[in-house]
Amino acid sequence: MNKVNYLSFAGQTIYCGLDAHKTNWKINCRMDDMEIASFSQNADALLLKKHMNKNYPDAKIKVVYEAGFCGFGIQRSLQELGIECIIVNAADIPTTDKERKRKDDKRDARKLSRELADGDLKSIYVPDQSMEHARSLVRQRHRLMQDQTRCKNRIKHLLMFSGLRIESTQERWSQKYLKQLRQLDCGTESLRSALDLAVEQYQQIRKLLKEATLLMRKLSKQEPFTTVQKYLQSIDGIGIINGMTIQTELQDIYRFKTLDSLCDYAGFVPDISSSNDTVVIKGITHRCNEFLREAIVESSWMLLRKDPAMLMKYNEYRKRMNPNKAIIRIGKHLLSRIRYVWKKQIEYERGIV
């Protein structure tokens, strides 16, 4: 009886660069320094698993793709199937001038597989799914807040552009003020309809914002939020809204080994260009978690009104820099407090710089 030799790639690693789109994936595979395959397939993790098992049985598969619209779904699907997968920031992938000028999906996938095989890629943090969903709720409330502001500005513009005025000493967007808007003499039916639609849109957004706020408050009373919120909100300047934003954006404070790494993630560091003896500081970096940085800056301004120690520190900074730079320094102090109370699991004591 003849002995049958089965194909086996046991002990070998196949590196796959995946360029993801909504309906299809472009995949490039390599083994060490040699490119072995490049193909397209439907956007399906199980289909990729079957393809790799059929062509490279027993091999260890590593996959990488860029963070983007597809989120963490691909990574989680591949991990469940036993395929190691990481996600990288597109800006962190080394790129040649030729690759920038002749960009296509095939080259992008090849570049990913090459850098993965070389070990030059650093994975971004993949959050727990329940925490990710909580973050989506908090971010949705933030977007509704932005929409409400846009609606207000549109109504103000319409009034100004049309020469309409309301006899009101204070504009607080109360029910009384909205009633005045609805009863305002606009002159024509068309302008009246335009203003009514704008006011109706504002009221709908405000209703959704109220619902989102209630849901977020309810979420904050559940674990793992209620314990952390108790510590975060013990810091002057941090309320429930910014407290939930900070917690859901940071996810896990223990993943930041140092305060510098936390400040870097929040975007409280400058962009620097250095050549020989010339060092150019370009100002605060544009690379940041924008939701987190906004919450920290807002809380920092509130902190000045409530903590005399930080107000004193701010005045010292103001003697040698403008207010915007000074508040960034206060934001770093606030991040230090956040890291301290969260890791130590203790409430903050006022009056400490």
C-alpha positions as CSV (number, residue, x, y, z in Angstrom):
1,M,0.0,0.0,0.0
2,N,1.4,3.4,-1.1
3,K,2.0,6.0,1.6
4,V,0.0,9.2,1.1
5,N,1.8,12.5,1.8
6,Y,-0.6,15.3,2.9
7,L,0.3,18.9,2.3
8,S,1.1,20.7,5.6
9,F,2.5,24.1,6.5
10,A,2.8,23.3,10.2
11,G,5.3,25.5,11.9
12,Q,5.1,28.2,9.2
13,T,3.4,31.6,9.4
14,I,1.4,33.2,6.5
15,Y,1.2,37.0,6.8
16,C,-1.9,38.6,5.2
17,G,-2.5,42.2,4.4
18,L,-6.3,42.9,4.1
19,D,-7.6,46.0,2.4
20,A,-11.2,46.1,3.5
21,H,-14.2,47.5,1.7
22,K,-18.0,47.2,2.2
23,T,-18.6,44.2,-0.1
24,N,-15.1,42.9,-1.0
25,W,-11.6,42.4,0.4
26,K,-8.3,42.6,-1.4
27,I,-5.8,40.2,0.3
28,N,-2.1,39.9,-0.2
29,C,-0.2,36.9,1.4
30,R,3.4,36.4,2.0
31,M,5.7,34.0,3.8
32,D,8.8,35.6,5.2
33,D,10.3,37.7,2.3
34,M,8.3,36.0,-0.5
35,E,4.9,37.1,-1.8
36,I,2.9,34.0,-2.4
37,A,-0.6,35.1,-3.3
38,S,-2.8,38.1,-4.1
39,F,-6.6,37.7,-4.5
40,S,-10.0,39.3,-3.9
41,Q,-13.0,37.8,-2.1
42,N,-16.3,38.7,-0.6
43,A,-16.2,40.5,2.7
44,D,-16.5,37.3,4.8
45,A,-14.2,36.1,7.6
46,L,-15.3,32.5,7.2
47,L,-14.6,32.5,3.5
48,L,-11.0,33.7,4.2
49,K,-10.6,31.0,6.8
50,K,-11.7,28.3,4.4
51,H,-9.4,29.6,1.6
52,M,-6.4,29.6,3.9
53,N,-7.1,26.1,5.3
54,K,-7.5,24.7,1.8
55,N,-4.3,26.3,0.3
56,Y,-2.1,26.4,3.4
57,P,-3.2,23.7,5.8
58,D,-1.8,23.8,9.4
59,A,-0.1,27.2,8.8
60,K,-0.4,29.9,11.4
61,I,-2.3,32.8,9.9
62,K,-1.7,36.5,10.8
63,V,-3.9,39.2,9.4
64,V,-3.7,43.0,9.5
65,Y,-6.0,45.7,8.3
66,E,-6.3,49.5,8.6
67,A,-8.7,51.1,11.2
68,G,-11.6,52.7,9.4
69,F,-15.3,52.4,8.7
70,C,-15.6,48.7,9.4
71,G,-14.5,49.2,13.0
72,F,-13.4,46.1,15.0
73,G,-15.9,43.7,13.5
74,I,-13.5,42.0,11.1
75,Q,-10.9,41.6,13.9
76,R,-13.4,40.0,16.2
77,S,-14.7,37.6,13.5
78,L,-11.2,36.4,12.6
79,Q,-10.2,36.0,16.2
80,E,-13.3,33.8,16.8
81,L,-12.2,31.6,13.9
82,G,-8.7,31.2,15.4
83,I,-6.9,33.7,13.1
84,E,-4.6,36.2,14.8
85,C,-5.6,39.7,13.6
86,I,-4.5,43.2,14.5
87,I,-5.7,46.6,13.4
88,V,-3.3,49.5,12.7
89,N,-3.6,53.3,12.3
90,A,-3.3,54.0,8.6
91,A,-1.0,57.0,9.4
92,D,1.5,54.6,11.1
93,I,2.1,52.4,8.1
94,P,5.5,53.1,6.4
95,T,4.9,54.2,2.8
96,T,7.2,55.0,-0.1
97,D,6.8,57.9,-2.4
98,K,5.9,55.5,-5.2
99,E,3.1,53.9,-3.1
100,R,1.7,57.3,-2.3
101,K,1.6,58.3,-6.0
102,R,0.4,55.0,-7.4
103,K,-2.1,54.0,-4.7
104,D,-4.6,51.2,-5.3
105,D,-6.1,48.3,-3.2
106,K,-3.6,45.7,-4.4
107,R,-0.6,47.9,-3.4
108,D,-2.2,48.7,0.0
109,A,-2.7,45.1,0.8
110,R,0.9,44.3,-0.3
111,K,2.2,47.1,1.9
112,L,0.3,45.8,4.9
113,S,1.5,42.2,4.5
114,R,5.1,43.3,4.0
115,E,5.2,45.5,7.1
116,L,3.4,42.8,9.2
117,A,6.0,40.2,8.2
118,D,8.8,42.6,9.1
119,G,7.2,43.2,12.5
120,D,7.1,47.0,12.0
121,L,3.4,47.5,12.8
122,K,1.9,48.4,16.2
123,S,-1.7,47.4,16.8
124,I,-4.2,49.9,18.1
125,Y,-6.2,49.0,21.2
126,V,-9.3,46.9,20.6
127,P,-11.9,47.7,23.3
128,D,-14.2,45.3,25.0
129,Q,-17.4,45.1,23.0
130,S,-19.7,46.2,25.8
131,M,-17.5,49.3,26.5
132,E,-17.4,50.1,22.8
133,H,-21.2,50.1,22.7
134,A,-21.3,52.4,25.7
135,R,-18.9,54.7,23.9
136,S,-21.2,54.8,20.9
137,L,-24.1,56.0,23.1
138,V,-22.0,58.7,24.6
139,R,-20.7,59.8,21.2
140,Q,-24.2,59.8,19.8
141,R,-25.2,62.2,22.6
142,H,-22.3,64.4,21.7
143,R,-23.3,64.5,18.0
144,L,-26.9,65.4,19.0
145,M,-25.5,68.3,21.1
146,Q,-23.7,69.5,18.0
147,D,-26.8,69.1,15.9
148,Q,-28.8,71.2,18.5
149,T,-26.2,74.0,18.3
150,R,-26.4,73.9,14.5
151,C,-30.2,74.2,14.6
152,K,-29.9,77.2,16.9
153,N,-27.4,78.9,14.6
154,R,-29.6,78.3,11.6
155,I,-32.6,79.9,13.3
156,K,-30.4,82.9,14.4
157,H,-29.1,83.2,10.8
158,L,-32.7,83.1,9.4
159,L,-33.8,85.8,11.8
160,M,-30.9,88.0,11.0
161,F,-30.9,87.5,7.3
162,S,-34.7,88.2,7.1
163,G,-34.5,91.3,9.4
164,L,-36.7,89.7,12.0
165,R,-36.4,90.7,15.7
166,I,-37.9,89.3,18.9
167,E,-38.6,91.6,21.8
168,S,-36.7,89.5,24.4
169,T,-34.1,90.6,26.9
170,Q,-32.6,87.1,27.2
171,E,-32.4,84.4,24.7
172,R,-32.4,81.1,26.6
173,W,-34.3,78.9,24.1
174,S,-37.1,78.3,26.7
175,Q,-40.6,77.3,25.8
176,K,-41.6,81.0,26.1
177,Y,-38.9,81.9,23.6
178,L,-39.9,79.2,21.1
179,K,-43.5,80.4,21.4
180,Q,-42.4,83.9,20.5
181,L,-40.7,82.4,17.4
182,R,-43.9,80.7,16.3
183,Q,-46.0,83.8,16.8
184,L,-43.5,86.1,15.1
185,D,-44.9,88.2,12.2
186,C,-42.8,87.0,9.2
187,G,-44.5,89.0,6.5
188,T,-45.0,86.1,4.1
189,E,-46.3,82.6,4.3
190,S,-43.1,81.2,2.8
191,L,-40.8,82.7,5.5
192,R,-43.3,81.7,8.2
193,S,-43.1,78.1,6.9
194,A,-39.3,78.2,6.8
195,L,-39.0,79.4,10.4
196,D,-41.6,76.9,11.6
197,L,-39.6,74.0,10.1
198,A,-36.4,75.2,11.6
199,V,-38.0,75.5,15.1
200,E,-39.6,72.0,14.7
201,Q,-36.2,70.5,13.8
202,Y,-34.7,72.1,16.8
203,Q,-37.4,70.7,19.1
204,Q,-37.0,67.2,17.7
205,I,-33.2,67.3,18.2
206,R,-33.7,68.6,21.8
207,K,-36.1,65.8,22.5
208,L,-33.6,63.2,21.2
209,L,-30.8,64.9,23.2
210,K,-32.9,64.6,26.4
211,E,-33.5,60.9,25.8
212,A,-29.8,60.3,25.1
213,T,-28.9,62.1,28.3
214,L,-31.3,60.0,30.4
215,L,-29.9,56.8,28.8
216,M,-26.4,57.9,29.6
217,R,-27.2,58.7,33.2
218,K,-28.9,55.3,33.5
219,L,-25.8,53.7,32.1
220,S,-23.5,55.6,34.6
221,K,-25.3,53.9,37.5
222,Q,-24.3,50.4,36.3
223,E,-21.0,48.6,36.6
224,P,-18.2,49.1,35.6
225,F,-19.2,52.8,35.3
226,T,-20.6,53.6,38.7
227,T,-17.4,52.9,40.7
228,V,-15.1,54.8,38.3
229,Q,-17.6,57.7,38.0
230,K,-17.5,58.1,41.8
231,Y,-13.8,58.7,41.6
232,L,-13.7,60.8,38.4
233,Q,-16.6,63.1,39.6
234,S,-14.7,63.7,42.9
235,I,-12.4,65.9,40.8
236,D,-13.6,69.5,40.5
237,G,-14.6,70.3,37.0
238,I,-15.8,66.8,36.0
239,G,-19.5,66.2,35.9
240,I,-21.5,63.2,34.7
241,I,-21.3,64.1,31.0
242,N,-17.6,64.6,30.8
243,G,-17.0,61.8,33.3
244,M,-18.7,59.3,31.1
245,T,-16.9,60.7,28.0
246,I,-13.6,60.3,29.7
247,Q,-14.2,56.8,30.9
248,T,-15.7,55.5,27.6
249,E,-12.9,57.1,25.5
250,L,-10.0,55.9,27.8
251,Q,-11.7,52.5,28.3
252,D,-9.0,51.1,30.5
253,I,-6.6,53.4,32.4
254,Y,-4.1,50.6,33.0
255,R,-3.2,50.4,29.3
256,F,-1.4,53.7,29.7
257,K,1.9,52.9,31.4
258,T,2.9,56.5,31.9
259,L,1.3,59.9,32.1
260,D,3.1,60.9,29.0
261,S,1.5,58.1,27.0
262,L,-1.9,59.3,28.3
263,C,-1.2,62.9,27.3
264,D,-0.1,61.7,23.9
265,Y,-3.4,59.7,23.4
266,A,-5.5,62.7,24.5
267,G,-3.5,65.0,22.2
268,F,-1.9,67.2,24.8
269,V,1.5,67.1,23.2
270,P,3.1,69.3,20.5
271,D,4.1,68.3,17.0
272,I,7.8,68.7,16.6
273,S,10.1,68.9,13.6
274,S,13.8,68.5,14.4
275,S,16.8,68.7,12.1
276,N,20.4,68.9,13.3
277,D,20.3,71.8,15.8
278,T,17.0,73.2,14.6
279,V,13.9,72.3,16.5
280,V,10.5,73.6,15.3
281,I,7.5,73.3,17.6
282,K,4.4,73.4,15.5
283,G,1.8,73.7,18.3
284,I,-0.5,71.2,19.8
285,T,-0.8,68.0,17.7
286,H,-3.7,67.3,15.4
287,R,-3.4,63.6,16.1
288,C,-5.6,63.0,19.1
289,N,-8.9,61.5,20.4
290,E,-11.0,64.5,19.7
291,F,-13.9,63.5,22.0
292,L,-11.5,63.1,24.9
293,R,-9.5,66.3,24.3
294,E,-12.7,68.3,24.1
295,A,-14.0,66.9,27.4
296,I,-10.6,67.5,29.2
297,V,-10.4,71.1,27.9
298,E,-14.0,71.9,28.9
299,S,-13.4,70.3,32.4
300,S,-10.2,72.3,32.8
301,W,-12.0,75.6,32.4
302,M,-14.5,74.5,35.0
303,L,-11.7,73.3,37.3
304,L,-10.3,76.9,37.4
305,R,-13.6,78.2,38.9
306,K,-13.7,75.5,41.6
307,D,-10.1,74.7,42.7
308,P,-8.0,77.7,44.0
309,A,-4.8,75.6,43.7
310,M,-5.3,75.1,39.9
311,L,-6.4,78.8,39.5
312,M,-3.1,79.8,41.1
313,K,-1.2,77.4,38.7
314,Y,-3.1,78.8,35.7
315,N,-2.2,82.4,36.6
316,E,1.5,81.4,36.8
317,Y,1.3,79.9,33.3
318,R,-0.5,83.1,32.0
319,K,2.5,85.2,32.9
320,R,4.6,83.5,30.2
321,M,2.0,82.2,27.6
322,N,-1.4,82.9,26.2
323,P,-4.7,81.5,27.7
324,N,-5.0,78.7,25.2
325,K,-1.6,77.3,25.9
326,A,-2.1,77.8,29.6
327,I,-5.3,75.8,29.6
328,I,-3.5,72.9,27.9
329,R,-1.0,72.8,30.8
330,I,-4.0,72.7,33.2
331,G,-5.4,69.9,31.1
332,K,-2.2,67.9,31.7
333,H,-2.6,68.4,35.4
334,L,-6.2,67.2,35.1
335,L,-5.2,64.1,33.2
336,S,-2.7,63.4,36.0
337,R,-5.5,63.6,38.6
338,I,-7.7,61.4,36.5
339,R,-5.0,58.7,36.2
340,Y,-4.2,58.9,39.9
341,V,-7.8,58.5,41.3
342,W,-8.7,55.9,38.7
343,K,-5.6,53.7,39.4
344,K,-5.6,54.2,43.1
345,Q,-9.4,53.8,43.4
346,I,-9.7,56.8,45.8
347,E,-11.6,60.0,45.7
348,Y,-9.6,63.2,45.0
349,E,-8.6,65.6,47.8
350,R,-9.0,69.3,47.0
351,G,-6.3,71.8,47.2
352,I,-3.5,69.6,45.9
353,V,-1.6,70.7,42.8
